[in-house]
């Protein structure tokens, strides 16, 4: 009888240990997938920021008097490179601040492209065409990376919020992560008036 109770207790403890081990590792895997996806988003934003000086240089050669637009592009680029997301402190406020800065970069890019469109000889430039195609591709990559990040965060958040994983998540400090959302005013087309 004692042996039977001992076997049952050991079996129950073993099952709980396996569940905890599996649940913890599942949350770690899910969190790592989400943080990797976030890094991929940041990589695509960095690609866009890195392309800006080349594009500005080409447009400047044709549109020397568009100083205000170039200044806005430089300011937006500098602001965007100053904000970094910290996975350990990924608050909704920090995400919004990051998104606002990235939205300003996108709007500055749009204004720069609008200036370029006013110069037919610039539009015919192979260098400009190439960079414009790269910029469009980068915007698509950013959208895709954000989508994958949000999907990874959704999977992670579901993992840490489902019972009984929520018990382990609380014990081991797994917190809900923040998704990318549209910034306020994103539903409006950018003002390209120059």
MODELLER restraints for C-alpha pairs under 7 A, 6 or more apart:
rsr = mdl.restraints
at = mdl.atoms
rsr.add(forms.Gaussian(group=physical.xy_distance, feature=features.Distance(at['CA:23:A'], at['CA:165:A']), mean=6.04, stdev=0.5))
rsr.add(forms.Gaussian(group=physical.xy_distance, feature=features.Distance(at['CA:24:A'], at['CA:168:A']), mean=6.87, stdev=0.5))
rsr.add(forms.Gaussian(group=physical.xy_distance, feature=features.Distance(at['CA:27:A'], at['CA:156:A']), mean=6.78, stdev=0.5))
rsr.add(forms.Gaussian(group=physical.xy_distance, feature=features.Distance(at['CA:27:A'], at['CA:159:A']), mean=6.42, stdev=0.5))
rsr.add(forms.Gaussian(group=physical.xy_distance, feature=features.Distance(at['CA:27:A'], at['CA:160:A']), mean=6.56, stdev=0.5))
rsr.add(forms.Gaussian(group=physical.xy_distance, feature=features.Distance(at['CA:30:A'], at['CA:155:A']), mean=6.95, stdev=0.5))
rsr.add(forms.Gaussian(group=physical.xy_distance, feature=features.Distance(at['CA:30:A'], at['CA:156:A']), mean=4.97, stdev=0.5))
rsr.add(forms.Gaussian(group=physical.xy_distance, feature=features.Distance(at['CA:31:A'], at['CA:156:A']), mean=5.82, stdev=0.5))
rsr.add(forms.Gaussian(group=physical.xy_distance, feature=features.Distance(at['CA:33:A'], at['CA:152:A']), mean=6.25, stdev=0.5))
rsr.add(forms.Gaussian(group=physical.xy_distance, feature=features.Distance(at['CA:34:A'], at['CA:149:A']), mean=5.93, stdev=0.5))
rsr.add(forms.Gaussian(group=physical.xy_distance, feature=features.Distance(at['CA:34:A'], at['CA:152:A']), mean=4.75, stdev=0.5))
rsr.add(forms.Gaussian(group=physical.xy_distance, feature=features.Distance(at['CA:34:A'], at['CA:153:A']), mean=5.31, stdev=0.5))
rsr.add(forms.Gaussian(group=physical.xy_distance, feature=features.Distance(at['CA:35:A'], at['CA:87:A']), mean=6.74, stdev=0.5))
rsr.add(forms.Gaussian(group=physical.xy_distance, feature=features.Distance(at['CA:37:A'], at['CA:145:A']), mean=6.84, stdev=0.5))
rsr.add(forms.Gaussian(group=physical.xy_distance, feature=features.Distance(at['CA:37:A'], at['CA:148:A']), mean=6.43, stdev=0.5))
rsr.add(forms.Gaussian(group=physical.xy_distance, feature=features.Distance(at['CA:37:A'], at['CA:149:A']), mean=4.66, stdev=0.5))
rsr.add(forms.Gaussian(group=physical.xy_distance, feature=features.Distance(at['CA:38:A'], at['CA:149:A']), mean=5.68, stdev=0.5))
rsr.add(forms.Gaussian(group=physical.xy_distance, feature=features.Distance(at['CA:40:A'], at['CA:145:A']), mean=6.18, stdev=0.5))
rsr.add(forms.Gaussian(group=physical.xy_distance, feature=features.Distance(at['CA:41:A'], at['CA:142:A']), mean=6.09, stdev=0.5))
rsr.add(forms.Gaussian(group=physical.xy_distance, feature=features.Distance(at['CA:41:A'], at['CA:145:A']), mean=5.01, stdev=0.5))
rsr.add(forms.Gaussian(group=physical.xy_distance, feature=features.Distance(at['CA:41:A'], at['CA:146:A']), mean=5.81, stdev=0.5))
rsr.add(forms.Gaussian(group=physical.xy_distance, feature=features.Distance(at['CA:44:A'], at['CA:138:A']), mean=6.62, stdev=0.5))
rsr.add(forms.Gaussian(group=physical.xy_distance, feature=features.Distance(at['CA:44:A'], at['CA:141:A']), mean=6.51, stdev=0.5))
rsr.add(forms.Gaussian(group=physical.xy_distance, feature=features.Distance(at['CA:44:A'], at['CA:142:A']), mean=5.42, stdev=0.5))
rsr.add(forms.Gaussian(group=physical.xy_distance, feature=features.Distance(at['CA:45:A'], at['CA:142:A']), mean=6.58, stdev=0.5))
rsr.add(forms.Gaussian(group=physical.xy_distance, feature=features.Distance(at['CA:48:A'], at['CA:135:A']), mean=6.75, stdev=0.5))
rsr.add(forms.Gaussian(group=physical.xy_distance, feature=features.Distance(at['CA:48:A'], at['CA:138:A']), mean=6.30, stdev=0.5))
rsr.add(forms.Gaussian(group=physical.xy_distance, feature=features.Distance(at['CA:49:A'], at['CA:77:A']), mean=6.02, stdev=0.5))
rsr.add(forms.Gaussian(group=physical.xy_distance, feature=features.Distance(at['CA:55:A'], at['CA:128:A']), mean=6.92, stdev=0.5))
rsr.add(forms.Gaussian(group=physical.xy_distance, feature=features.Distance(at['CA:55:A'], at['CA:131:A']), mean=6.47, stdev=0.5))
rsr.add(forms.Gaussian(group=physical.xy_distance, feature=features.Distance(at['CA:56:A'], at['CA:70:A']), mean=6.78, stdev=0.5))
rsr.add(forms.Gaussian(group=physical.xy_distance, feature=features.Distance(at['CA:58:A'], at['CA:128:A']), mean=6.62, stdev=0.5))
rsr.add(forms.Gaussian(group=physical.xy_distance, feature=features.Distance(at['CA:59:A'], at['CA:116:A']), mean=6.21, stdev=0.5))
rsr.add(forms.Gaussian(group=physical.xy_distance, feature=features.Distance(at['CA:62:A'], at['CA:122:A']), mean=6.40, stdev=0.5))
rsr.add(forms.Gaussian(group=physical.xy_distance, feature=features.Distance(at['CA:69:A'], at['CA:111:A']), mean=6.83, stdev=0.5))
rsr.add(forms.Gaussian(group=physical.xy_distance, feature=features.Distance(at['CA:69:A'], at['CA:112:A']), mean=6.46, stdev=0.5))
rsr.add(forms.Gaussian(group=physical.xy_distance, feature=features.Distance(at['CA:72:A'], at['CA:108:A']), mean=6.26, stdev=0.5))
rsr.add(forms.Gaussian(group=physical.xy_distance, feature=features.Distance(at['CA:73:A'], at['CA:105:A']), mean=6.85, stdev=0.5))
rsr.add(forms.Gaussian(group=physical.xy_distance, feature=features.Distance(at['CA:73:A'], at['CA:108:A']), mean=4.96, stdev=0.5))
rsr.add(forms.Gaussian(group=physical.xy_distance, feature=features.Distance(at['CA:73:A'], at['CA:109:A']), mean=6.76, stdev=0.5))
rsr.add(forms.Gaussian(group=physical.xy_distance, feature=features.Distance(at['CA:76:A'], at['CA:101:A']), mean=6.92, stdev=0.5))
rsr.add(forms.Gaussian(group=physical.xy_distance, feature=features.Distance(at['CA:76:A'], at['CA:104:A']), mean=5.72, stdev=0.5))
rsr.add(forms.Gaussian(group=physical.xy_distance, feature=features.Distance(at['CA:76:A'], at['CA:105:A']), mean=5.05, stdev=0.5))
rsr.add(forms.Gaussian(group=physical.xy_distance, feature=features.Distance(at['CA:76:A'], at['CA:108:A']), mean=6.80, stdev=0.5))
rsr.add(forms.Gaussian(group=physical.xy_distance, feature=features.Distance(at['CA:77:A'], at['CA:105:A']), mean=5.90, stdev=0.5))
rsr.add(forms.Gaussian(group=physical.xy_distance, feature=features.Distance(at['CA:79:A'], at['CA:101:A']), mean=6.34, stdev=0.5))
rsr.add(forms.Gaussian(group=physical.xy_distance, feature=features.Distance(at['CA:80:A'], at['CA:101:A']), mean=5.03, stdev=0.5))
rsr.add(forms.Gaussian(group=physical.xy_distance, feature=features.Distance(at['CA:80:A'], at['CA:102:A']), mean=5.87, stdev=0.5))
rsr.add(forms.Gaussian(group=physical.xy_distance, feature=features.Distance(at['CA:83:A'], at['CA:98:A']), mean=6.15, stdev=0.5))
rsr.add(forms.Gaussian(group=physical.xy_distance, feature=features.Distance(at['CA:90:A'], at['CA:177:A']), mean=6.88, stdev=0.5))
rsr.add(forms.Gaussian(group=physical.xy_distance, feature=features.Distance(at['CA:90:A'], at['CA:178:A']), mean=6.57, stdev=0.5))
rsr.add(forms.Gaussian(group=physical.xy_distance, feature=features.Distance(at['CA:91:A'], at['CA:178:A']), mean=6.50, stdev=0.5))
rsr.add(forms.Gaussian(group=physical.xy_distance, feature=features.Distance(at['CA:92:A'], at['CA:178:A']), mean=5.92, stdev=0.5))
rsr.add(forms.Gaussian(group=physical.xy_distance, feature=features.Distance(at['CA:95:A'], at['CA:180:A']), mean=6.89, stdev=0.5))
rsr.add(forms.Gaussian(group=physical.xy_distance, feature=features.Distance(at['CA:96:A'], at['CA:183:A']), mean=6.94, stdev=0.5))
rsr.add(forms.Gaussian(group=physical.xy_distance, feature=features.Distance(at['CA:99:A'], at['CA:183:A']), mean=6.39, stdev=0.5))
rsr.add(forms.Gaussian(group=physical.xy_distance, feature=features.Distance(at['CA:100:A'], at['CA:183:A']), mean=6.30, stdev=0.5))
rsr.add(forms.Gaussian(group=physical.xy_distance, feature=features.Distance(at['CA:107:A'], at['CA:190:A']), mean=6.31, stdev=0.5))
rsr.add(forms.Gaussian(group=physical.xy_distance, feature=features.Distance(at['CA:110:A'], at['CA:192:A']), mean=6.79, stdev=0.5))
rsr.add(forms.Gaussian(group=physical.xy_distance, feature=features.Distance(at['CA:111:A'], at['CA:192:A']), mean=5.34, stdev=0.5))
rsr.add(forms.Gaussian(group=physical.xy_distance, feature=features.Distance(at['CA:114:A'], at['CA:192:A']), mean=6.38, stdev=0.5))
rsr.add(forms.Gaussian(group=physical.xy_distance, feature=features.Distance(at['CA:116:A'], at['CA:122:A']), mean=6.37, stdev=0.5))
rsr.add(forms.Gaussian(group=physical.xy_distance, feature=features.Distance(at['CA:116:A'], at['CA:123:A']), mean=6.61, stdev=0.5))
rsr.add(forms.Gaussian(group=physical.xy_distance, feature=features.Distance(at['CA:117:A'], at['CA:123:A']), mean=6.29, stdev=0.5))
rsr.add(forms.Gaussian(group=physical.xy_distance, feature=features.Distance(at['CA:122:A'], at['CA:128:A']), mean=6.81, stdev=0.5))
rsr.add(forms.Gaussian(group=physical.xy_distance, feature=features.Distance(at['CA:123:A'], at['CA:129:A']), mean=6.69, stdev=0.5))
rsr.add(forms.Gaussian(group=physical.xy_distance, feature=features.Distance(at['CA:146:A'], at['CA:180:A']), mean=6.82, stdev=0.5))
rsr.add(forms.Gaussian(group=physical.xy_distance, feature=features.Distance(at['CA:150:A'], at['CA:179:A']), mean=5.35, stdev=0.5))
rsr.add(forms.Gaussian(group=physical.xy_distance, feature=features.Distance(at['CA:150:A'], at['CA:180:A']), mean=6.51, stdev=0.5))
rsr.add(forms.Gaussian(group=physical.xy_distance, feature=features.Distance(at['CA:153:A'], at['CA:177:A']), mean=6.25, stdev=0.5))
rsr.add(forms.Gaussian(group=physical.xy_distance, feature=features.Distance(at['CA:153:A'], at['CA:179:A']), mean=6.50, stdev=0.5))
rsr.add(forms.Gaussian(group=physical.xy_distance, feature=features.Distance(at['CA:157:A'], at['CA:176:A']), mean=5.34, stdev=0.5))
rsr.add(forms.Gaussian(group=physical.xy_distance, feature=features.Distance(at['CA:157:A'], at['CA:177:A']), mean=6.54, stdev=0.5))
rsr.add(forms.Gaussian(group=physical.xy_distance, feature=features.Distance(at['CA:159:A'], at['CA:165:A']), mean=6.67, stdev=0.5))
rsr.add(forms.Gaussian(group=physical.xy_distance, feature=features.Distance(at['CA:160:A'], at['CA:166:A']), mean=5.13, stdev=0.5))
rsr.add(forms.Gaussian(group=physical.xy_distance, feature=features.Distance(at['CA:160:A'], at['CA:169:A']), mean=5.59, stdev=0.5))
rsr.add(forms.Gaussian(group=physical.xy_distance, feature=features.Distance(at['CA:160:A'], at['CA:174:A']), mean=6.79, stdev=0.5))
